[in-house]
Amino acid sequence: MNSEDNEHSCHVHQHEEGNPEDRTSHHDDKTIKALVTRMNRIEGQIRGIKGMIERHAYCDDVLNQVSSAQSALHGVSRLLLEKHMKSCVKEQLEAGDEQVIDEVLQTIFRMIK
């Protein structure tokens, strides 16, 4: 990891209550742009699928588009998981927080269902 990646890596911030729901990450601008671009494309795909359904498009055509959208979402998940492992998880392990391993395993198990 170069210094630019490290400069904007994930940092776990919790509010005073320590609620895990309040945690944030800080990805570099390149990562944010890539994720937003992918999500915008997926959003367009989903709107397209909705339109196909409303127009009574042939089921197989709709299913192919759904599969494509799912694949795109998996791509977003893979990118986020990679960035998370190389920054947030690494930092937490270096700080002695081994609980992060269980958290990541639960996330991966949900992803592969």
TAVENFEN-V650057 format. One record per run of one state. SS is the DSSP state (hx for helix, st for strand, lp for the rest). FROM is the first residue (numbers start at 1). LEN is the number of residues. If there is no record, write none. Layout:
BEGIN
ss:SS from:FROM len:LEN
ss:SS from:FROM len:LEN
END
This chain:
BEGIN
ss:lp from:1 len:2
ss:hx from:3 len:5
ss:lp from:8 len:12
ss:hx from:20 len:3
ss:lp from:23 len:6
ss:hx from:29 len:26
ss:lp from:55 len:4
ss:hx from:59 len:36
ss:lp from:95 len:4
ss:hx from:99 len:13
ss:lp from:112 len:2
END
